Structure formats: structure tokens, C-alpha cells
Amino acid sequence: MVTWGGRWYLVSWDLDRADWRTFQVDRMTPKTPTGPRFSPRELPGGDVAGYIDASFRSNEWPCRGEFVLHAPAAEIAPWVRRQAVVESMGPDRCRVLAGSWSWDRLAAWVGMFDVDLEVVGPVELKDAAARLGRRYAAAAG
């Protein structure tokens, strides 16, 4: 078990799939009896924290974009989990590379941070942010 992005994960070998799997612990339900004993296996790379970080960051989101958030990286990083990579740009700004299943969802996700931001790109993400802004402005009357 390992913590990553403020959550606990179980990394285990799935006998049915013959591959490594990562399970979010708060979504698991204990079963009794617990089942047969297992033989420990060598984790790829040998380091569970490195394995889980690489597996989450390697997700191939169909929509990937870049933002600059006007906040320290240390304040943003704990909240991004597997969706983004955060890089410091100094004491009061950070660069965020993030992914999602849709441009609108990615624009809405970054808008949840209560900080000023800049949408760097790509153009599909800028368009989605503009659409979302118009939608919110209309909703506010």
C-alpha cells in the first residue's frame, strides 16, 4: 500500500489479468474469507512509490493542456492527484500540465482552483475555457 496525491492505494498482482493493478483503498470492500496466501512478486522498478507515480502519470488522456496558476506549486500539487504534473515557476506561480477526457471537463477542472490562471493551450482548451466562461456568465445573469 502507498499514499499518492492524498489517497491510499493498493498495488497488487491480478491473477486473472496476469498483470499489475492499482486499487484505490477507499473504494475497496473487505471480503471474508480473505482467500489463499500469495507469493510476493518483484514490482516493476522495485519501488512502489515510483511505480504508482509512473503509472498515474502515464495515462494517455485524449485531451491534454497547459495552464499557469498564480499560486505556489506546493499549494497546488497535493490536489492534482493523477490528472496533472505541477512545476514551480517561482514563489507565486506554477505550471500545470493536465489531462482529461474532454476539453470542457479540463477547463472546468482547472477552474476549481481558487486562484487566477492563464490557459496556455492548446487552442481547443482555450475555446473550452471561453465556452465555460460564457456559460457561467449567462447563469449569473
C-alpha angles and dihedrals in degrees: 000000000000138000118234127168092356095307136099119240134188115215111200145155112256109216093197094052096032089224143093117276133191119214127191103232097216088060094053126097118208115239128206129239089039095217134234125338118259138219114237114247130206109256115228105266090011095249120095095200092051091045094053093044091051093045093052095044092048093064108127102224111191091224119047127174146164131237138175112219120198095229136083115277090236090063094049103038098071091058103049100069111173097341099078152017117230123206125185118241094182136301097314108027139054138186116233124198107192142168139204142162093261139021092237092052091049091050091048092047095055090045090064090073107093094226138092113269145184123216105221097183170156105264092244089060093047089051091050091050090051091049091049091048091052091047092051093044091052091047091052090053 
